[in-house]
Amino acid sequence: MELSFLDTWTDEPNGQFQYDRNLFPQKIPNTFSKCPLIFHPHEELYTGRTNIEWIILNATFTSLNVTLICIKNKTYHDAFLLGMLGNTIKIWYYLNGEDNFMKLSITQPHIYSDFKVFVHCPKKHVLYGNFHKVFKSSLWVLFFVTCIISSVVNYIIHKTIRFELSDFREISYNFYFIWSILTSVSVPKIPRITRVRLFFVLLLFYALLMSTIFQSFFTSFLTEPVMERGIANIEELIRNNLTVFSENEIILAAFSDFSINGASILNFGGITIQISNNSIENFLNIENSAVLTTEMDMKFKISSRMRLEKPCSFNFHSQTTQSVLFQGFSPFQEAFNFKIMRSFESGLFIKYLDDYISSDININGTLTGDKIRRYEQEEYFAIDLQHLRIVFYIHLFGMAVSIFVFIFEIVLFKIFKYSSL
């Protein structure tokens, strides 16, 4: 047997082969003379921005002198079958251990990621605020309108009517006195039970003031609101009736069901899943929603779009793999794997990812601003008419008692007047 000397490995300076000989010059070709290669995506690659998967694939195959052609299929079933035939490739999610996916040649290294359901985390209002935000605008408007109307009506009555307190025969006098009592305005030359009514008016003001202070300041500034209950499993997701979003390839990988064929809604175990190419974006925009996706996709979308967003999640499946699929024993796969490994080692993919994220940050700037403004508005516990209903109940009771006292004064005044005749 004849032995052939191939090469010598040297440890200095960084470890390398001395002659750098290509041991398999024919098995892995360096270029393919611009051979066409068809790429079948599951999602729309051109939706207002460049897809990071397309950037990496196109750059890798361009270095191999291969022309990558993107063809969009209308049915997922056909796209999957074409991925196993001829000179075609595709990017695919699949569950680890699925036999039908293991028949394909896949790239190295794989990208492993967990399937998760992401939901919005429970929110908690902060405990600080200011007096302006304690009351909503409707209460401030009601307060100022009441003051203005009371002042105007009393001013008009005072200027247009000649007062004779000893005579209550005209209805305008009674209207003036009743309005004064209802608005807690002091009446000139009050009849005989002055101290009783004055004590009652002060008591009414005290009740209104203490009730308002308690419900506004103590509730808004000193009481800690209870945290919302989080969603930690599928049963709680169904019970809360959230809108669930997911993308086409995620649905196919999670359920391996090719009968949906372009459907936009999937019912699974009591969950209604809306299939959308912008599932993560829809989840970020809608509060009462969830999204079924991989942890890798969510981290990528969150970092590039919503850096302030920190969603909660629970596992849907243990693990999935994202990979580029080739026809079995395809020479493209060997060359592609070679370039993939070199690109990872040189940090080229990290550069692609950084460039993609930096170019994509400003796309949802308006959305980020809207979320920040919404969070600022939610920082305060605002009191509206519903919160102050007990205050108005006290005030209505006080007005009823005031009217009764006022009528009693008129009757008593008449009795003393006729008894003195």
C-alpha positions as CSV (number, residue, x, y, z in Angstrom):
1,M,0.0,0.0,0.0
2,E,1.3,3.4,-1.0
3,L,1.0,6.3,1.3
4,S,0.7,9.9,0.1
5,F,1.8,12.9,2.1
6,L,-1.1,15.4,2.1
7,D,-0.2,18.3,4.4
8,T,1.4,19.3,7.7
9,W,-0.5,21.0,10.6
10,T,1.4,23.8,12.3
11,D,0.4,25.3,15.7
12,E,2.1,28.6,15.1
13,P,1.0,31.3,14.9
14,N,-2.7,30.6,15.0
15,G,-2.9,27.0,13.9
16,Q,-3.2,26.2,10.1
17,F,-2.2,23.7,7.4
18,Q,1.2,24.5,6.0
19,Y,0.3,24.0,2.3
20,D,-3.4,24.6,2.6
21,R,-4.2,21.9,0.1
22,N,-7.8,21.3,-1.0
23,L,-8.4,17.6,-0.1
24,F,-11.6,17.3,-2.1
25,P,-11.2,19.6,-5.2
26,Q,-14.0,17.9,-7.2
27,K,-16.5,17.0,-4.4
28,I,-17.2,20.6,-3.4
29,P,-17.0,23.0,-6.3
30,N,-16.2,26.6,-5.5
31,T,-18.5,28.1,-8.1
32,F,-21.4,26.9,-10.2
33,S,-21.1,29.1,-13.3
34,K,-24.2,31.1,-12.5
35,C,-26.5,28.1,-12.2
36,P,-30.1,29.1,-11.5
37,L,-31.5,28.0,-8.1
38,I,-35.1,28.5,-7.2
39,F,-36.1,29.7,-3.8
40,H,-39.7,29.1,-2.6
41,P,-40.6,31.3,0.4
42,H,-43.6,30.8,2.6
43,E,-44.1,34.5,3.5
44,E,-44.0,37.6,1.4
45,L,-40.4,38.8,1.2
46,Y,-41.1,42.2,-0.2
47,T,-43.6,43.9,2.1
48,G,-42.1,47.4,2.4
49,R,-38.7,46.2,3.7
50,T,-35.9,43.7,2.7
51,N,-36.1,40.4,4.4
52,I,-33.0,39.4,6.4
53,E,-33.3,35.8,5.2
54,W,-33.2,36.9,1.6
55,I,-30.1,39.1,2.2
56,I,-28.1,36.2,3.7
57,L,-29.2,33.7,1.1
58,N,-28.6,36.0,-1.8
59,A,-25.2,37.0,-0.5
60,T,-24.1,33.4,0.2
61,F,-25.2,32.1,-3.2
62,T,-23.7,35.1,-5.0
63,S,-20.3,34.2,-3.6
64,L,-20.9,30.7,-5.1
65,N,-21.7,32.4,-8.5
66,V,-25.3,31.0,-8.3
67,T,-28.3,33.0,-9.4
68,L,-31.0,32.8,-6.7
69,I,-34.5,33.1,-8.1
70,C,-37.4,33.8,-5.7
71,I,-40.7,32.3,-6.7
72,K,-43.8,32.8,-4.5
73,N,-46.3,29.9,-4.4
74,K,-50.0,30.4,-3.7
75,T,-50.4,27.0,-1.9
76,Y,-48.2,25.8,0.9
77,H,-48.6,22.2,-0.1
78,D,-47.1,22.7,-3.5
79,A,-44.3,24.8,-2.0
80,F,-43.4,22.0,0.4
81,L,-43.3,19.4,-2.3
82,L,-41.2,21.5,-4.6
83,G,-38.7,21.9,-1.8
84,M,-37.8,18.2,-2.3
85,L,-37.6,18.2,-6.1
86,G,-35.1,19.5,-8.6
87,N,-32.9,22.5,-8.2
88,T,-35.0,24.2,-5.4
89,I,-34.4,25.3,-1.9
90,K,-36.5,26.8,0.9
91,I,-36.3,28.0,4.5
92,W,-38.4,25.9,6.7
93,Y,-39.3,25.5,10.4
94,Y,-39.9,22.0,11.6
95,L,-40.3,20.1,14.8
96,N,-37.3,18.1,15.9
97,G,-37.9,14.4,15.3
98,E,-40.4,14.7,12.4
99,D,-39.6,11.9,9.9
100,N,-41.0,13.7,6.9
101,F,-38.6,16.6,7.4
102,M,-35.6,14.4,8.2
103,K,-35.7,13.0,4.6
104,L,-34.4,16.3,3.3
105,S,-30.8,17.6,3.3
106,I,-30.5,20.5,5.7
107,T,-27.8,23.1,6.3
108,Q,-25.3,23.1,9.1
109,P,-25.4,24.7,11.6
110,H,-29.0,24.5,12.4
111,I,-30.8,27.3,14.2
112,Y,-32.6,25.9,17.2
113,S,-35.4,27.8,18.9
114,D,-38.4,27.1,21.1
115,F,-42.0,27.4,20.0
116,K,-43.7,29.8,22.5
117,V,-46.9,31.7,22.9
118,F,-46.1,35.3,23.7
119,V,-48.7,37.4,25.6
120,H,-48.6,40.9,27.0
121,C,-47.4,40.9,30.6
122,P,-49.7,42.0,33.5
123,K,-49.6,45.8,34.0
124,K,-49.4,47.8,37.1
125,H,-50.1,51.5,37.5
126,V,-47.4,53.6,39.2
127,L,-48.3,55.4,42.4
128,Y,-47.4,59.0,41.6
129,G,-49.4,61.6,39.7
130,N,-50.6,65.2,40.0
131,F,-53.9,66.8,40.9
132,H,-54.8,67.7,37.3
133,K,-54.7,64.0,36.2
134,V,-56.7,62.8,39.2
135,F,-59.8,64.3,37.8
136,K,-60.7,63.6,34.2
137,S,-61.7,66.5,31.9
138,S,-65.4,65.8,32.2
139,L,-65.3,66.6,36.0
140,W,-63.4,69.8,35.5
141,V,-65.8,70.9,32.8
142,L,-68.8,70.1,35.1
143,F,-67.2,72.0,38.0
144,F,-66.6,75.2,36.0
145,V,-69.9,75.1,34.1
146,T,-71.8,74.8,37.4
147,C,-69.9,77.8,38.9
148,I,-70.5,79.9,35.9
149,I,-74.2,79.1,35.6
150,S,-74.7,79.8,39.3
151,S,-73.0,83.1,39.1
152,V,-74.8,84.3,36.0
153,V,-78.3,83.2,37.2
154,N,-77.9,84.8,40.6
155,Y,-76.5,88.0,39.1
156,I,-79.4,88.3,36.7
157,I,-82.0,87.7,39.4
158,H,-80.3,90.1,41.7
159,K,-80.3,92.9,39.1
160,T,-83.8,92.4,37.6
161,I,-85.9,91.7,40.7
162,R,-86.8,94.1,43.6
163,F,-86.5,92.1,46.7
164,E,-89.1,92.2,49.4
165,L,-88.2,89.5,51.8
166,S,-91.5,89.8,53.7
167,D,-93.5,88.7,50.7
168,F,-93.1,85.3,49.0
169,R,-96.1,85.6,46.6
170,E,-94.0,85.9,43.4
171,I,-92.6,82.7,42.0
172,S,-89.3,84.5,41.1
173,Y,-88.6,85.0,44.8
174,N,-89.0,81.3,45.5
175,F,-86.9,80.4,42.5
176,Y,-84.1,82.6,43.7
177,F,-84.1,81.3,47.2
178,I,-84.3,77.6,46.1
179,W,-81.5,78.1,43.6
180,S,-79.4,79.7,46.3
181,I,-79.9,76.8,48.6
182,L,-79.1,74.2,45.9
183,T,-75.9,76.0,45.0
184,S,-75.0,76.6,48.6
185,V,-75.1,80.4,48.1
186,S,-76.0,82.5,51.1
187,V,-79.3,84.3,50.9
188,P,-79.6,87.9,52.1
189,K,-81.4,88.4,55.3
190,I,-82.0,84.7,56.0
191,P,-85.3,83.9,57.9
192,R,-85.4,82.8,61.4
193,I,-83.5,79.5,61.6
194,T,-80.3,80.9,60.4
195,R,-78.0,78.9,62.6
196,V,-79.6,75.6,61.8
197,R,-79.3,76.1,58.0
198,L,-75.8,77.5,58.4
199,F,-74.7,74.4,60.3
200,F,-76.3,72.1,57.7
201,V,-74.6,73.9,54.9
202,L,-71.2,73.6,56.6
203,L,-71.9,69.9,57.3
204,L,-72.7,69.3,53.6
205,F,-69.6,71.1,52.5
206,Y,-67.5,69.0,54.9
207,A,-69.0,65.7,53.7
208,L,-68.4,66.7,50.0
209,L,-64.8,67.8,50.7
210,M,-63.8,64.7,52.7
211,S,-65.4,62.3,50.3
212,T,-63.6,64.0,47.3
213,I,-60.3,64.1,49.1
214,F,-60.6,60.4,50.1
215,Q,-61.6,59.2,46.7
216,S,-59.1,61.3,44.8
217,F,-55.9,61.6,46.8
218,F,-56.0,58.4,48.9
219,T,-57.1,56.2,46.0
220,S,-54.8,57.7,43.5
221,F,-51.6,58.3,45.5
222,L,-51.7,55.9,48.5
223,T,-53.5,52.8,47.4
224,E,-51.5,50.3,45.4
225,P,-53.6,48.8,42.5
226,V,-53.7,45.0,42.2
227,M,-51.6,43.4,39.5
228,E,-53.5,41.8,36.6
229,R,-53.4,38.0,36.4
230,G,-50.9,36.7,33.9
231,I,-51.5,34.0,31.3
232,A,-49.3,31.0,31.8
233,N,-50.8,28.1,29.8
234,I,-53.2,27.2,27.0
235,E,-56.2,26.8,29.3
236,E,-55.8,30.4,30.5
237,L,-55.3,31.6,27.0
238,I,-58.6,30.0,25.9
239,R,-60.4,31.3,29.0
240,N,-59.3,34.9,28.4
241,N,-60.4,34.7,24.7
242,L,-57.4,36.5,23.3
243,T,-56.8,37.1,19.6
244,V,-53.9,34.7,18.6
245,F,-51.7,35.5,15.6
246,S,-49.2,33.3,13.8
247,E,-47.3,33.2,10.5
248,N,-47.8,30.6,7.7
249,E,-44.6,28.7,8.2
250,I,-45.0,28.6,11.9
251,I,-48.5,27.0,11.6
252,L,-47.2,24.4,9.2
253,A,-44.2,23.5,11.4
254,A,-46.3,23.4,14.6
255,F,-49.2,21.4,13.3
256,S,-47.8,19.7,10.1
257,D,-51.2,20.1,8.6
258,F,-51.1,20.9,4.8
259,S,-54.9,20.9,4.5
260,I,-55.2,24.6,5.4
261,N,-54.0,25.7,1.9
262,G,-54.0,29.4,2.1
263,A,-56.6,29.7,5.0
264,S,-56.4,32.9,7.1
265,I,-58.0,31.4,10.2
266,L,-57.2,28.1,11.9
267,N,-59.2,26.5,14.8
268,F,-57.1,24.4,17.1
269,G,-58.1,23.0,20.5
270,G,-60.5,25.9,21.2
271,I,-58.0,28.5,20.0
272,T,-58.7,30.6,16.9
273,I,-55.4,31.5,15.2
274,Q,-55.3,34.3,12.7
275,I,-52.6,33.6,10.1
276,S,-50.8,36.7,9.0
277,N,-47.4,37.6,7.6
278,N,-47.2,40.5,10.1
279,S,-48.2,38.4,13.2
280,I,-45.6,39.9,15.6
281,E,-46.4,43.4,14.5
282,N,-50.1,42.8,15.0
283,F,-49.4,41.4,18.4
284,L,-47.4,44.5,19.4
285,N,-50.2,46.8,18.2
286,I,-53.2,45.0,19.9
287,E,-53.4,44.8,23.7
288,N,-55.7,41.7,24.1
289,S,-53.7,39.5,21.8
290,A,-51.1,36.7,21.7
291,V,-48.7,35.4,19.1
292,L,-47.5,31.9,18.4
293,T,-43.9,32.1,17.1
294,T,-40.3,31.0,17.8
295,E,-38.3,32.6,20.5
296,M,-35.6,33.5,17.9
297,D,-38.1,35.4,15.7
298,M,-39.6,37.3,18.7
299,K,-36.2,38.4,20.0
300,F,-35.2,39.6,16.6
301,K,-38.5,41.5,16.0
302,I,-38.5,43.0,19.5
303,S,-34.9,44.2,19.2
304,S,-35.5,45.9,15.9
305,R,-38.9,47.3,16.4
306,M,-40.0,47.6,20.0
307,R,-37.1,47.9,22.4
308,L,-39.4,48.9,25.2
309,E,-41.6,45.9,24.8
310,K,-41.0,42.9,27.1
311,P,-43.7,40.3,26.5
312,C,-44.3,37.3,28.7
313,S,-44.4,33.7,27.3
314,F,-45.0,30.1,27.9
315,N,-43.8,27.0,26.0
316,F,-45.9,25.6,23.2
317,H,-43.4,23.0,22.0
318,S,-40.0,21.9,23.3
319,Q,-37.8,22.8,20.3
320,T,-37.9,23.6,16.6
321,T,-35.2,23.9,13.9
322,Q,-34.9,26.6,11.2
323,S,-32.9,25.5,8.3
324,V,-32.4,25.8,4.5
325,L,-33.7,22.6,2.8
326,F,-32.2,21.1,-0.3
327,Q,-32.8,18.1,-2.5
328,G,-31.1,15.1,-1.0
329,F,-27.4,14.8,-1.7
330,S,-27.4,18.1,-3.7
331,P,-24.0,19.6,-4.5
332,F,-25.5,23.0,-3.7
333,Q,-26.0,21.9,-0.1
334,E,-22.3,20.9,0.4
335,A,-21.1,24.2,-1.1
336,F,-23.7,26.2,0.8
337,N,-22.7,24.5,4.1
338,F,-19.1,25.4,3.5
339,K,-19.9,29.0,2.9
340,I,-22.2,29.1,5.9
341,M,-19.5,27.8,8.2
342,R,-17.0,30.3,6.8
343,S,-19.5,33.2,7.2
344,F,-20.2,32.3,10.8
345,E,-16.5,32.1,11.6
346,S,-15.8,35.4,10.0
347,G,-18.7,37.2,11.7
348,L,-20.3,38.1,8.4
349,F,-23.8,37.1,9.5
350,I,-23.5,39.3,12.6
351,K,-22.7,42.2,10.3
352,Y,-25.7,41.5,8.1
353,L,-27.9,41.3,11.2
354,D,-26.6,44.6,12.6
355,D,-27.0,46.4,9.3
356,Y,-30.5,45.0,8.9
357,I,-31.6,46.0,12.4
358,S,-30.1,49.5,12.2
359,S,-31.9,50.1,8.9
360,D,-35.2,48.9,10.2
361,I,-35.4,50.7,13.6
362,N,-37.0,53.9,12.2
363,I,-39.8,52.1,10.4
364,N,-41.9,51.8,13.5
365,G,-40.9,55.1,15.2
366,T,-44.4,56.4,15.2
367,L,-45.6,53.1,16.8
368,T,-43.0,53.4,19.5
369,G,-44.0,57.0,20.2
370,D,-47.6,56.0,20.5
371,K,-46.8,53.2,23.0
372,I,-44.7,55.6,25.1
373,R,-47.5,58.2,25.2
374,R,-50.0,55.5,26.0
375,Y,-47.9,54.3,29.0
376,E,-47.7,57.9,30.2
377,Q,-51.4,58.2,30.2
378,E,-51.8,54.9,32.1
379,E,-49.5,56.2,34.9
380,Y,-52.3,57.9,36.7
381,F,-55.5,56.6,38.3
382,A,-58.0,59.2,37.0
383,I,-61.3,59.7,38.7
384,D,-64.4,60.1,36.5
385,L,-68.1,60.6,37.2
386,Q,-68.5,56.9,38.0
387,H,-65.9,57.0,40.8
388,L,-67.5,60.1,42.3
389,R,-71.0,58.8,42.4
390,I,-71.0,58.6,46.2
391,V,-70.1,62.3,46.2
392,F,-73.1,63.1,44.1
393,Y,-75.4,60.9,46.2
394,I,-74.4,63.0,49.2
395,H,-75.0,66.2,47.4
396,L,-78.4,65.1,46.1
397,F,-79.4,64.1,49.7
398,G,-78.1,67.5,50.9
399,M,-80.2,69.3,48.3
400,A,-83.3,67.4,49.2
401,V,-82.8,68.3,52.9
402,S,-82.1,71.9,52.0
403,I,-85.4,72.2,50.0
404,F,-87.3,70.6,52.9
405,V,-85.7,73.1,55.4
406,F,-86.4,76.0,53.1
407,I,-90.1,75.1,52.7
408,F,-90.3,74.6,56.4
409,E,-88.9,78.1,56.9
410,I,-91.5,79.6,54.5
411,V,-94.3,77.9,56.3
412,L,-93.0,78.9,59.7
413,F,-92.6,82.5,58.5
414,K,-96.2,82.6,57.3
415,I,-97.5,81.1,60.6
416,F,-95.6,83.8,62.6
417,K,-96.8,86.5,60.2
418,Y,-100.5,85.6,60.5
419,S,-100.3,85.0,64.2
420,S,-99.0,88.5,64.8
421,L,-102.0,90.1,63.0
